[in-house]
Amino acid sequence: AFYTTDPDALFAYAKKHGVTRLLVNKQRYGKDYVKKSGSFDPFTGYAKKLLSGLDQEDLLLSSVPKSAVAFSYRHWQLVDVARLERELGSH
C-alpha cells in the first residue's frame, strides 16, 4: 500500500482491512526511495521489483495533500484514508 500508484488499490485495501489511518515516513519517499523501501527479504526484493521503472512522483503517498494529513511531526505523517479518498475524488 505504501508504494502504490493506484488510488483504487489503496482504498480497496484500506476498506478490506479496516484501515482508517496510514503512518507515512516521508524519508522513504526521497530521491533514494528504492533503497529506502527495503527492510528484509522477501519484502526487499518484492519492493525493488515493484518500484522498478517508477518515478518518485508516481507513488501515491509521496505527496499527500495537506487536507488528508491528520497529524504531522518531523518526517512522519498520519494520513486519514477517508480524507485522502475525498481529496483524490471518487475512483
CNS distance restraints for C-alpha pairs under 8 A (distance, minus, plus):
assign (resid   1 and name CA) (resid   9 and name CA) 7.67 0.50 0.50
assign (resid   1 and name CA) (resid  10 and name CA) 5.62 0.50 0.50
assign (resid   1 and name CA) (resid  13 and name CA) 7.47 0.50 0.50
assign (resid   2 and name CA) (resid  24 and name CA) 7.69 0.50 0.50
assign (resid   2 and name CA) (resid  60 and name CA) 7.91 0.50 0.50
assign (resid   2 and name CA) (resid  61 and name CA) 6.47 0.50 0.50
assign (resid   3 and name CA) (resid  51 and name CA) 7.53 0.50 0.50
assign (resid   3 and name CA) (resid  59 and name CA) 5.67 0.50 0.50
assign (resid   3 and name CA) (resid  60 and name CA) 7.03 0.50 0.50
assign (resid   3 and name CA) (resid  61 and name CA) 7.07 0.50 0.50
assign (resid   4 and name CA) (resid   9 and name CA) 7.45 0.50 0.50
assign (resid   4 and name CA) (resid  10 and name CA) 6.89 0.50 0.50
assign (resid   4 and name CA) (resid  59 and name CA) 5.76 0.50 0.50
assign (resid   4 and name CA) (resid  60 and name CA) 5.99 0.50 0.50
assign (resid   4 and name CA) (resid  61 and name CA) 7.71 0.50 0.50
assign (resid   5 and name CA) (resid  58 and name CA) 5.74 0.50 0.50
assign (resid   5 and name CA) (resid  59 and name CA) 4.82 0.50 0.50
assign (resid   5 and name CA) (resid  60 and name CA) 5.08 0.50 0.50
assign (resid   6 and name CA) (resid  10 and name CA) 6.56 0.50 0.50
assign (resid   6 and name CA) (resid  60 and name CA) 7.04 0.50 0.50
assign (resid   7 and name CA) (resid  11 and name CA) 6.17 0.50 0.50
assign (resid   7 and name CA) (resid  60 and name CA) 6.99 0.50 0.50
assign (resid   7 and name CA) (resid  85 and name CA) 7.93 0.50 0.50
assign (resid   7 and name CA) (resid  91 and name CA) 7.12 0.50 0.50
assign (resid   8 and name CA) (resid  12 and name CA) 5.98 0.50 0.50
assign (resid   8 and name CA) (resid  91 and name CA) 5.89 0.50 0.50
assign (resid   9 and name CA) (resid  13 and name CA) 6.06 0.50 0.50
assign (resid  10 and name CA) (resid  14 and name CA) 6.17 0.50 0.50
assign (resid  11 and name CA) (resid  15 and name CA) 6.04 0.50 0.50
assign (resid  11 and name CA) (resid  81 and name CA) 7.43 0.50 0.50
assign (resid  11 and name CA) (resid  85 and name CA) 7.20 0.50 0.50
assign (resid  12 and name CA) (resid  16 and name CA) 6.02 0.50 0.50
assign (resid  13 and name CA) (resid  17 and name CA) 6.15 0.50 0.50
assign (resid  13 and name CA) (resid  19 and name CA) 7.80 0.50 0.50
assign (resid  14 and name CA) (resid  18 and name CA) 5.66 0.50 0.50
assign (resid  14 and name CA) (resid  19 and name CA) 4.46 0.50 0.50
assign (resid  14 and name CA) (resid  20 and name CA) 6.73 0.50 0.50
assign (resid  14 and name CA) (resid  81 and name CA) 7.54 0.50 0.50
assign (resid  15 and name CA) (resid  19 and name CA) 6.37 0.50 0.50
assign (resid  19 and name CA) (resid  81 and name CA) 7.58 0.50 0.50
assign (resid  20 and name CA) (resid  80 and name CA) 6.16 0.50 0.50
assign (resid  20 and name CA) (resid  81 and name CA) 5.32 0.50 0.50
assign (resid  20 and name CA) (resid  82 and name CA) 6.97 0.50 0.50
assign (resid  21 and name CA) (resid  78 and name CA) 6.38 0.50 0.50
assign (resid  21 and name CA) (resid  79 and name CA) 5.36 0.50 0.50
assign (resid  21 and name CA) (resid  80 and name CA) 4.70 0.50 0.50
assign (resid  21 and name CA) (resid  81 and name CA) 5.49 0.50 0.50
assign (resid  22 and name CA) (resid  77 and name CA) 7.92 0.50 0.50
assign (resid  22 and name CA) (resid  78 and name CA) 5.68 0.50 0.50
assign (resid  22 and name CA) (resid  79 and name CA) 5.03 0.50 0.50
assign (resid  22 and name CA) (resid  80 and name CA) 6.72 0.50 0.50
assign (resid  22 and name CA) (resid  81 and name CA) 7.06 0.50 0.50
assign (resid  23 and name CA) (resid  76 and name CA) 6.84 0.50 0.50
assign (resid  23 and name CA) (resid  77 and name CA) 5.78 0.50 0.50
assign (resid  23 and name CA) (resid  78 and name CA) 4.67 0.50 0.50
assign (resid  23 and name CA) (resid  79 and name CA) 6.34 0.50 0.50
assign (resid  24 and name CA) (resid  61 and name CA) 7.61 0.50 0.50
assign (resid  24 and name CA) (resid  76 and name CA) 5.67 0.50 0.50
assign (resid  24 and name CA) (resid  77 and name CA) 5.08 0.50 0.50
assign (resid  24 and name CA) (resid  78 and name CA) 6.29 0.50 0.50
assign (resid  24 and name CA) (resid  79 and name CA) 7.13 0.50 0.50
assign (resid  25 and name CA) (resid  29 and name CA) 7.83 0.50 0.50
assign (resid  25 and name CA) (resid  75 and name CA) 5.83 0.50 0.50
assign (resid  25 and name CA) (resid  76 and name CA) 4.81 0.50 0.50
assign (resid  25 and name CA) (resid  77 and name CA) 6.61 0.50 0.50
assign (resid  26 and name CA) (resid  30 and name CA) 7.34 0.50 0.50
assign (resid  26 and name CA) (resid  62 and name CA) 7.13 0.50 0.50
assign (resid  26 and name CA) (resid  75 and name CA) 5.14 0.50 0.50
assign (resid  26 and name CA) (resid  76 and name CA) 6.02 0.50 0.50
assign (resid  26 and name CA) (resid  77 and name CA) 7.29 0.50 0.50
assign (resid  27 and name CA) (resid  33 and name CA) 7.98 0.50 0.50
assign (resid  27 and name CA) (resid  36 and name CA) 7.86 0.50 0.50
assign (resid  27 and name CA) (resid  75 and name CA) 6.24 0.50 0.50
assign (resid  28 and name CA) (resid  32 and name CA) 7.75 0.50 0.50
assign (resid  28 and name CA) (resid  33 and name CA) 5.33 0.50 0.50
assign (resid  28 and name CA) (resid  36 and name CA) 5.25 0.50 0.50
assign (resid  28 and name CA) (resid  37 and name CA) 6.32 0.50 0.50
assign (resid  29 and name CA) (resid  33 and name CA) 4.79 0.50 0.50
assign (resid  29 and name CA) (resid  36 and name CA) 7.74 0.50 0.50
assign (resid  29 and name CA) (resid  56 and name CA) 6.67 0.50 0.50
assign (resid  29 and name CA) (resid  62 and name CA) 5.47 0.50 0.50
assign (resid  30 and name CA) (resid  56 and name CA) 7.37 0.50 0.50
assign (resid  31 and name CA) (resid  56 and name CA) 7.14 0.50 0.50
assign (resid  32 and name CA) (resid  36 and name CA) 6.28 0.50 0.50
assign (resid  33 and name CA) (resid  37 and name CA) 5.97 0.50 0.50
assign (resid  33 and name CA) (resid  56 and name CA) 7.09 0.50 0.50
assign (resid  34 and name CA) (resid  38 and name CA) 7.37 0.50 0.50
assign (resid  34 and name CA) (resid  47 and name CA) 7.65 0.50 0.50
assign (resid  34 and name CA) (resid  48 and name CA) 6.12 0.50 0.50
assign (resid  34 and name CA) (resid  51 and name CA) 6.56 0.50 0.50
assign (resid  35 and name CA) (resid  48 and name CA) 7.87 0.50 0.50
assign (resid  37 and name CA) (resid  44 and name CA) 6.87 0.50 0.50
assign (resid  37 and name CA) (resid  47 and name CA) 6.30 0.50 0.50
assign (resid  37 and name CA) (resid  48 and name CA) 7.35 0.50 0.50
assign (resid  38 and name CA) (resid  43 and name CA) 6.83 0.50 0.50
assign (resid  38 and name CA) (resid  44 and name CA) 4.19 0.50 0.50
assign (resid  38 and name CA) (resid  45 and name CA) 7.59 0.50 0.50
assign (resid  38 and name CA) (resid  47 and name CA) 6.67 0.50 0.50
assign (resid  38 and name CA) (resid  48 and name CA) 7.52 0.50 0.50
assign (resid  39 and name CA) (resid  43 and name CA) 6.73 0.50 0.50
assign (resid  39 and name CA) (resid  44 and name CA) 5.62 0.50 0.50
assign (resid  40 and name CA) (resid  44 and name CA) 5.35 0.50 0.50
assign (resid  41 and name CA) (resid  45 and name CA) 6.15 0.50 0.50
assign (resid  42 and name CA) (resid  46 and name CA) 6.29 0.50 0.50
assign (resid  43 and name CA) (resid  47 and name CA) 5.96 0.50 0.50
assign (resid  44 and name CA) (resid  48 and name CA) 6.22 0.50 0.50
assign (resid  45 and name CA) (resid  49 and name CA) 6.24 0.50 0.50
assign (resid  46 and name CA) (resid  50 and name CA) 6.05 0.50 0.50
assign (resid  47 and name CA) (resid  51 and name CA) 6.06 0.50 0.50
assign (resid  48 and name CA) (resid  52 and name CA) 6.04 0.50 0.50
assign (resid  54 and name CA) (resid  58 and name CA) 6.25 0.50 0.50
assign (resid  54 and name CA) (resid  59 and name CA) 7.87 0.50 0.50
assign (resid  55 and name CA) (resid  59 and name CA) 7.38 0.50 0.50
assign (resid  56 and name CA) (resid  62 and name CA) 6.81 0.50 0.50
assign (resid  57 and name CA) (resid  62 and name CA) 6.56 0.50 0.50
assign (resid  57 and name CA) (resid  63 and name CA) 7.58 0.50 0.50
assign (resid  58 and name CA) (resid  62 and name CA) 7.91 0.50 0.50
assign (resid  59 and name CA) (resid  63 and name CA) 7.91 0.50 0.50
assign (resid  60 and name CA) (resid  64 and name CA) 7.26 0.50 0.50
assign (resid  64 and name CA) (resid  68 and name CA) 6.77 0.50 0.50
assign (resid  64 and name CA) (resid  69 and name CA) 7.22 0.50 0.50
assign (resid  64 and name CA) (resid  79 and name CA) 7.80 0.50 0.50
assign (resid  64 and name CA) (resid  84 and name CA) 7.67 0.50 0.50
assign (resid  65 and name CA) (resid  69 and name CA) 7.02 0.50 0.50
assign (resid  65 and name CA) (resid  84 and name CA) 7.36 0.50 0.50
assign (resid  65 and name CA) (resid  87 and name CA) 7.36 0.50 0.50
assign (resid  67 and name CA) (resid  83 and name CA) 6.98 0.50 0.50
assign (resid  67 and name CA) (resid  84 and name CA) 7.66 0.50 0.50
assign (resid  67 and name CA) (resid  87 and name CA) 7.41 0.50 0.50
assign (resid  68 and name CA) (resid  79 and name CA) 5.73 0.50 0.50
assign (resid  68 and name CA) (resid  80 and name CA) 5.50 0.50 0.50
assign (resid  68 and name CA) (resid  81 and name CA) 7.29 0.50 0.50
assign (resid  68 and name CA) (resid  82 and name CA) 7.91 0.50 0.50
assign (resid  68 and name CA) (resid  83 and name CA) 4.76 0.50 0.50
assign (resid  68 and name CA) (resid  84 and name CA) 4.81 0.50 0.50
assign (resid  68 and name CA) (resid  87 and name CA) 7.09 0.50 0.50
assign (resid  69 and name CA) (resid  77 and name CA) 6.34 0.50 0.50
assign (resid  69 and name CA) (resid  78 and name CA) 5.76 0.50 0.50
assign (resid  69 and name CA) (resid  79 and name CA) 4.53 0.50 0.50
assign (resid  69 and name CA) (resid  80 and name CA) 6.04 0.50 0.50
assign (resid  69 and name CA) (resid  83 and name CA) 7.99 0.50 0.50
assign (resid  70 and name CA) (resid  77 and name CA) 7.56 0.50 0.50
assign (resid  70 and name CA) (resid  78 and name CA) 5.51 0.50 0.50
assign (resid  70 and name CA) (resid  79 and name CA) 5.70 0.50 0.50
assign (resid  70 and name CA) (resid  80 and name CA) 5.87 0.50 0.50
assign (resid  71 and name CA) (resid  77 and name CA) 5.88 0.50 0.50
assign (resid  71 and name CA) (resid  78 and name CA) 5.10 0.50 0.50
assign (resid  71 and name CA) (resid  79 and name CA) 7.33 0.50 0.50
assign (resid  72 and name CA) (resid  76 and name CA) 5.53 0.50 0.50
assign (resid  72 and name CA) (resid  77 and name CA) 4.35 0.50 0.50
assign (resid  72 and name CA) (resid  78 and name CA) 6.11 0.50 0.50
assign (resid  73 and name CA) (resid  77 and name CA) 6.60 0.50 0.50
assign (resid  79 and name CA) (resid  84 and name CA) 7.34 0.50 0.50
assign (resid  80 and name CA) (resid  84 and name CA) 6.18 0.50 0.50
assign (resid  81 and name CA) (resid  85 and name CA) 6.11 0.50 0.50
assign (resid  82 and name CA) (resid  86 and name CA) 6.22 0.50 0.50
assign (resid  83 and name CA) (resid  87 and name CA) 6.05 0.50 0.50
assign (resid  84 and name CA) (resid  88 and name CA) 6.10 0.50 0.50
assign (resid  85 and name CA) (resid  89 and name CA) 5.98 0.50 0.50
assign (resid  85 and name CA) (resid  90 and name CA) 6.87 0.50 0.50
assign (resid  86 and name CA) (resid  90 and name CA) 6.93 0.50 0.50
